[in-house]
């Protein structure tokens, strides 16, 4: 049972109401997360110096989300390169059983995803603990409760700000893009299955940056970078 008496504001981010009194038993099997220790914040709201260099007061996790074909890897790679941040490709952390199911056109269940989501959360925190100012992660995060698993991260590292970059487009657009892929285990038939369970972020989820990817990819990555830089500027004020 993971519960909180009331929402707690973390660096300006308040957990959404569904995070309060969240019962992990409702989500399915999910091992207890390991507490990750981050560099302490000094009283003047800057990070204590490490090797003679001061770090920013906030560390950012940029979680690029959306269904198959929306361009998560392309956007995430562009952000990581432009901002000189480490990049965690979520698909690489699926267990082999999940990959085999998706390759066979079998949709993943909630139970298939819990361990994977926890691993991605821990991978992101480990990158920050190792000294990164931020980290970019790809994860479909199709349902609200999947996103809530990642939202636990700031509770263990209070200088962390979590942002979801939600990439979206009509199903037919993404079907066409996935159909043009070569050698990827995620087939076009998986796009429909993902849309069937997709829960787009609501206005209540205020940690989400939403981007329409129906336009050209050049326009998409430019918009994503601009909005990320804006969010960083706002957090430093």
C-alpha positions in Angstrom: 0.0 0.0 0.0 1.5 3.3 -1.1 -0.5 6.3 0.2 0.0 9.9 1.0 -2.1 11.9 3.5 -2.4 14.8 1.2 -0.9 16.1 -2.1 2.6 17.5 -1.5 4.0 20.3 -3.6 7.4 19.4 -5.0 9.3 22.3 -6.5 6.1 23.8 -7.8 4.7 20.5 -9.0 1.7 19.1 -7.0 0.8 15.4 -7.4 -2.5 15.0 -9.2 -5.5 13.8 -7.1 -5.2 10.2 -8.3 -1.7 10.0 -6.8 -3.3 10.5 -3.3 -4.1 7.2 -1.5 -2.9 5.3 -4.6 -3.1 1.6 -3.9 -0.4 -0.4 -5.8 -2.5 -3.5 -5.4 -5.0 -2.0 -7.8 -2.2 -1.6 -10.4 -0.9 -5.2 -10.2 2.5 -6.6 -9.2 5.1 -4.0 -8.9 8.2 -4.3 -6.7 8.8 -1.5 -4.2 11.0 1.2 -5.7 14.5 1.7 -4.4 15.2 5.1 -2.8 17.7 7.1 -4.9 19.8 9.7 -3.1 20.3 12.9 -5.1 22.8 15.7 -4.5 21.5 18.0 -1.7 20.1 21.4 -2.3 21.9 24.2 -0.4 19.9 27.0 1.4 20.3 29.5 -1.4 18.5 27.0 -3.7 21.6 26.0 -5.7 23.0 22.4 -5.7 26.0 21.8 -3.5 29.3 22.0 -5.5 30.6 18.7 -6.9 34.3 18.7 -8.0 34.3 22.5 -7.8 31.4 23.0 -10.1 27.9 24.0 -9.0 24.9 22.3 -10.5 21.4 23.6 -11.2 18.8 23.6 -8.4 16.5 21.4 -10.4 17.1 18.2 -12.3 14.6 17.4 -15.1 13.2 14.1 -16.3 11.8 14.6 -19.8 9.5 11.6 -20.6 8.6 11.5 -24.3 5.3 9.6 -24.6 2.6 8.6 -27.0 1.5 5.6 -29.1 3.5 3.8 -31.7 4.5 5.8 -34.7 4.3 9.2 -33.0 8.1 9.8 -33.3 9.1 9.3 -29.7 12.6 8.1 -30.5 13.2 10.9 -33.0 12.0 13.7 -30.7 13.9 12.2 -27.7 17.1 11.8 -29.6 16.9 15.4 -30.8 16.3 16.7 -27.3 19.1 14.7 -25.8 21.6 15.9 -28.5 20.5 19.5 -28.4 20.6 19.7 -24.6 23.6 17.4 -24.1 21.6 15.0 -21.9 21.7 11.2 -21.5 18.9 9.3 -23.4 17.1 6.2 -22.1 15.3 4.4 -25.0 12.4 2.7 -23.2 11.9 -0.1 -25.8 15.4 -1.4 -25.0 14.3 -2.2 -21.4 11.3 -4.4 -22.3 11.9 -8.0 -21.2 12.1 -10.5 -24.0 8.7 -11.9 -23.2 7.1 -8.4 -23.9 9.1 -8.1 -27.2 7.9 -11.5 -28.3 4.3 -10.7 -27.5 4.4 -7.4 -29.4 6.1 -9.0 -32.4 3.3 -11.5 -32.5 0.7 -8.7 -32.4 -0.4 -9.5 -28.9 -1.1 -6.4 -26.8 0.7 -6.1 -23.5 -1.3 -6.2 -20.3 -1.0 -4.0 -17.3 0.9 -6.8 -15.6 3.4 -6.9 -18.5 4.2 -3.2 -18.0 4.6 -2.7 -14.2 8.2 -3.9 -13.9 9.2 -2.2 -17.1 7.8 1.2 -15.9 9.6 0.8 -12.6 12.9 0.0 -14.4 12.6 3.1 -16.5 11.9 5.3 -13.5 15.0 3.9 -11.8 17.1 4.3 -14.9 16.2 8.0 -15.1 17.0 8.6 -11.4 20.3 6.7 -11.7 21.3 9.0 -14.6 20.6 12.0 -12.4 22.4 10.5 -9.4 25.4 10.0 -11.6 25.6 13.7 -12.2 23.4 14.5 -15.2 21.5 17.7 -15.1 18.6 16.0 -16.8 17.6 12.9 -18.7 15.4 12.1 -21.7 13.3 8.9 -21.6 11.0 7.4 -24.1 7.9 5.5 -22.9 4.5 5.1 -24.4 2.8 5.7 -21.0 -0.6 5.1 -22.6 -2.7 5.2 -19.5 -2.9 7.6 -16.6 -1.9 4.9 -14.1 1.3 4.2 -16.1 2.2 7.8 -16.0 1.5 7.8 -12.2 4.2 5.1 -11.7 6.8 7.5 -13.1 5.3 10.4 -11.2 6.6 8.7 -8.0 10.2 9.7 -8.9 10.2 13.2 -7.3 9.1 11.8 -4.0 12.5 10.1 -3.7 14.5 13.0 -5.1 13.0 16.3 -4.2 15.1 18.4 -6.6 13.7 16.5 -9.6 11.1 17.9 -11.9 9.2 15.5 -14.1 7.7 16.5 -17.5 5.7 14.4 -19.9 6.0 15.4 -23.6 2.9 13.8 -25.1 3.1 13.3 -28.9 -0.2 12.8 -30.6 -1.8 12.5 -34.0 -4.9 10.8 -35.6 -4.7 7.0 -35.7 -4.6 6.9 -39.5 -1.5 9.1 -39.6 0.4 6.9 -37.2 -0.7 3.7 -39.0 0.8 5.0 -42.2 4.1 5.9 -40.4 4.4 2.5 -38.7 3.5 0.7 -41.9 6.5 2.3 -43.5 9.0 1.0 -40.9 11.5 -1.7 -41.8 12.6 -4.4 -39.3 10.8 -3.0 -36.2 9.0 -5.5 -34.0 6.1 -3.0 -33.4 3.8 -3.8 -36.4 1.1 -1.5 -37.7 -1.6 -3.7 -36.0 -0.2 -2.6 -32.7 -1.1 1.0 -33.4 -4.8 0.2 -33.2 -4.4 -1.9 -30.0 -2.6 1.0 -28.4 -5.3 3.5 -29.4 -7.9 1.2 -27.9 -6.4 1.7 -24.4 -5.0 5.2 -24.9 -5.9 7.6 -22.1 -4.8 11.1 -23.4 -3.6 13.3 -20.6 -6.3 15.5 -19.1 -6.1 19.2 -18.1 -5.6 17.9 -14.5 -2.2 16.5 -15.5 -0.3 19.8 -15.4 3.1 18.2 -15.9 2.3 17.4 -19.6 3.5 19.2 -22.7 1.3 18.3 -25.6 2.5 18.3 -29.2 0.6 17.5 -32.4 2.9 15.4 -34.6 0.7 15.6 -37.7 3.1 18.2 -39.2 6.6 17.6 -40.5 9.1 16.1 -38.1 11.4 19.1 -38.4 8.5 21.3 -37.1 7.8 18.8 -34.3 11.3 18.6 -33.0 11.7 22.4 -33.2 8.4 22.8 -31.1 9.5 20.2 -28.6 12.9 21.8 -28.0 11.3 25.3 -27.7 8.8 24.1 -25.1 11.4 22.2 -23.1 13.6 25.3 -23.0 10.7 27.4 -21.9 9.9 24.9 -19.1 13.5 25.0 -17.9 13.5 28.8 -17.9 10.3 28.9 -15.9 11.6 26.5 -13.3 14.7 28.6 -12.7 12.8 31.8 -11.9 
